[in-house]
Amino acid sequence: MQLNEIKKIAIIGAGTMGSGIAQVSALAGYETILFDIEPRMLPRAMASIEANLAEAVKRNKLSANAQQAALSRIYTTNFFADLQADVFIEAIIENLDIKLEAFQQIAKNNAPNCILATNTSSIPITRLAAHLPNPERIVGMHFFNPAHLMRLVEVIAAPSTSPQVVETIRQLTEKMGKVPVTANDAPGFIVNRVARHYYVEALQLLEEGVADHQTIDALLESCGFKMGAFKLMDLIGVDVNFSVTKSMFDSFHYAPRFRPSRIQQQKVEAGHHGRKTGKGFYEY
């Protein structure tokens, strides 16, 4: 499939990432389906999109007409039968079995050349492609949080991914106003492999009692980072960050440098997932 053949894009998952990707898709002019199995997630997602677009209008970054046009392009549903599109972007929980189940249902109901893209942070694209029909159309399309603001998108090719699919997704990324970087399939791809130690080392300092999380964040920010590691984990989601670390620890065959933190695990088990729950390493 080529870029000019794409008319409709479906986003699977209406959480923080999914809603941001849906907003970007609609602003790029595409008819956009936003799906979530939980009906309560859909009005929340639309409220978030509306607030983001209203802020853009307020800052003179978007016209009121463009705002309304983008909103008119988004259709929400919690029925799999409604999912008919040219490109699917999955943005659900970091669990291989759940992602596979979603893609397998989509594949049954759509053309064999529709593109199946995953926003996974760490699950190898190869593992997904191995269990899906027409693996040449499986590709990674990894946005960063918040998706409507962050410009970088990783486009990841598994060994079976068609070069044409990679090129189409790269062009689609540019049309969405983003900056694509292409990468081969590897644990953590580029960004998470590099950035993982920003979190892991900060957490180890906290575990060892070297300093509290506020001090560690202050030191990191004084060195030029826009957000300290703990503030960033709260923004991303402590649960999401922990899940990615566990996945990479497994993918690197339990290399000690990727060991998940016991403190982070406790936060997840306590339901302290960051900004989205009102409490993480900080309170909101």
N, C-alpha and C positions, 0 to 999 in steps of 0.2 A: 504493500500500500504506500502511495506517495502522499505528500502533504496536501495537494489539491483535492484528494479524494476524501479527506477528513471533513465531515460535516457535523458529527455529533460525538461528544465525549461523555463518558460515564465515570463518575468518581465513586468508588466503593469505600464507604466509611465516612461518617459526617462528624468526626471529631475535630480537634484543632487543626490537624494537617489536612484532612479531607475538605473541610469547609474553606480553608485558604486556597487549596488547589482549585476547587470549584469556582471561587471568585476570580482567580487568574484566568481560568478557561473561559468564563463568560465574558470577561473584559476583552479577551482576544477575539471575540466574535463568534464563539462556538455555542451551539445549543448544548446545554449541559444538564445531565441527569445526576442528581446527588442522592445516593442510596445509603440507607443504614437499616440494619435489621431491627434496631430499636426505634420505634416511632417517635419517642420523646426527644431523640437527638436531633431530629430534623428542624423543628422550630428554633431550637437553640442555635443550630448552625446558621439558619437564615438570619436570625437576630444578629449574630456575629458579623456575617457578611454585610448586612445593612449598616451596621455601626461603622465597619471599616470603610465602606464606600462614602458614607456621610462625612467621615473624617477627611477623606481625600477631597471631597467637594469643598469642605470648610477651608482646607489648606490650598485651594486653587490648583490642585493636582489633577482634578477630574471635573468635567462639566456635569451639571444636573441631568442633561439629556443622556450623557454616557452612563451615568449612574442608573437611571431608569431602564435604559436599554439592556445593561448587564443583568439587572435583576429579572427582567422579563425573559431572559434566556435560560434561567435556572428552574428546573422542575425537580421536585423532591418526591421520593417514593420509598416504601419499605417492602415492595414486592419484587422478587427476582424476575418475575415474568415481564416487568416493565423495562428490563435492562436490554435494550437493543441499541447498539452504538458501533462506531468505527474504531474508537480507541477506548480502552478501559484503563483507569489508573486506580490501583488498589492501595488504600491507605488505612488498613485495619491493624489489629493487634499483631505484635511480632511473634507469631506462632505459625510454623510451617504448615501444620495440618489444617488450621483454619483458613489460611491463605489458599491452600490447594483446593479445599472444598468450595470456596467462593469461585475460583477460576474454573474449576471443573463444571460448575453449574452454568457459568457464563459461556463457556466453550460449547455446551450442548445447544444453546439457544441463539448462537450467532454464527456469522460466516467464518469459514476457516482462515480467512486472511485478516480478520480483525486483529488489532494489536493489543496484547495483554501486557501492560506495564505495571510494575510493582514499585511502590515507594519505600520498600524495606530499607532499613538502616544497616542491616548486617547479615540477613539470611542470604546465602549464595543463590544467585539467579539460576545456576546450574541445577540445584536441587529442585527448584520449581519446574523448570523446563523438562526435567527427566520424567515427570509424572503427568504431563499435559500433552494433548494432541497438538500437532503442528508446532513443535518447540521452536521453530525458526522465528515465530512471531512473539516470543517471550523476551522481555527486555526490562532492565532496571531504569527507573526515572525517579531519582531520589532528590526531593525537595528538602529545604531546610526551614526550620521554624523561626519566625512566622512566615509561612509560604507566600503570603501576599506581599511581603516586603523584601525577604532575602532573595538576592538575584541568582545565586549559584544553584545549578541543578546538575547532579551527576547522572550521566547516561551510561549504563553498564551493560556490556555485551557478554553473554555466556558463550561457550564454544559453539553452541548450536544456533545462536541468534543470527538472523540474516543481516548482512551489511546494509541492505536497503532499509530494514526496520530501524537499525541504529541511526542511519542518516535521516529518516523521516522524523524520528523522535528528537533528534538534534535540531532539525529545522522547526519542529513544533515548539520546542523549548524557546528558541529565539523569537518565534511569533508571539509567544506569551510574555515577551519582554525580559526573559531570563538569559543568563550566560551559561551555556552548556559546557561541561568538560566530559570527555569520553574516557572510560576506563574498562579494562578487562575485569572479569569476575574474580574477586579475591576477598578474603575476610575483611569486612569493614570498608571495602573499596578504597578510596583515597582519604576522604575527610575524616571518617570515623577511626580509621587506623592511626592517623596522625593525632587526632584530637583526643583519643581515648585516654591518653596519659595525662591530659589536662585534668580530667576528673579522677582517674585512679590514683595519681600521686597526691592530689589534694586530699582525697579521702584517707589515704594512708597516713598523711601528716596528722589528720584529725584522729584516726584510730590510735596512733602512737602518743597522742597528747602533746604534740609539739606546739600546737596553737589551736585556738578555737576557730570555727568556720568564718566568723566575721573578720578575724585578723588575716586569715589566709586569703579571703576575697580582697581585702583592702590592699594587701601586698601585690596580688596579681594585677589589680586595677592600676596600682601605682607604677607598674611596669609597662602599661600601655594597653592592656586588655580592656575591652569595653565592659565586660561583665566578669566578675569572679566566678570560679568553678561552681560554687554552691548556688549562687544566684542563677546561673545558667541552667543548672540541673533542675531547679524549681520551675524555670520557664519552660524547659523542654518537657518536664514531667519526670519526677524521681523514678517512677515505675518504669517508664519507657527507657530512661537512661540505664537503669539496672538491667533490664531485659536485654538491651544491646550489649552491655558488658558481658553478661552470661553467655550470649550467643558467640561473641568473639573469643571468649575464654575456651569454649568448646571447639570452635573452628581452628584455633591455634594449638589444639591438643594440650590444653591446660598449662600453657606457658605462664610462669609466675607473674610476668609483667602485666598480664591482663586479669589477674585475680579479682573477682568481684568483692566489694566491701561488705563486711558484716553490718556496719552502721547503716549503709544504704539499704540493705536487706531489711533491717528493723524498721526503717522508715516506710518501706513498701508494705510490710506486714501490718503496720499500725494505720495504714491508709493515709499517711502524710505524703501525698504525691506532688506537692508543690502548689503553684498558683491556682491550678484547677480545683483543688480541694480546700484552699484557704490556708494550708499549712504544709510546709516541707521542712527545709533547713531554716527557713524564715516563716513568719506569720504574715498573712495578707488580709 
